[in-house]
Amino acid sequence: MKKIIKITVFIFVLFCNCSSMFGQEQVPKNSDSELKEALYKKYKSQAQGYDKKAFDVLFLDFFRKQKDEKVTLTKEEFYGYTIKIAAYSEKLGLLYKDQKEASQQTKQVWFDKNYSDYLLSKKH
């Protein structure tokens, strides 16, 4: 009888463990994540090679085009800007070790920007 109880308890604990493992929420992949990754690989070294002046030109150009009602960036153009800005932010974390965490967060913010959100902002 004791053996049956032990086996039952063991199976119950095993079941609880397995159900919690398989019940983990999966982070859905953005439909544009493959494009972002490809652009990141393409532009990372270029963007990390920018000096402050080149980055400022890129950054201001992006905001001018984003705010211009007559211009709508293509998906690749939009992500080209945001990924370059993200890669430059990552560079700052490599240069300034005390700012590594903040630069990683900034990189993630720029990497997480969505083209669909940009298009919605153009309609308003």
Secondary structure by P-SEA (a helix, b strand, c coil): caaaaaaaaaaaaaaaaaaaaaaccccccccaaaaaaaaaaacaaaaaaccaaaaaaaaaaaaaaaacccccccaaaaaaaaaaaaaaaaaaaaacccaaaaaaaaaaaaaaccaaaaaaaaac
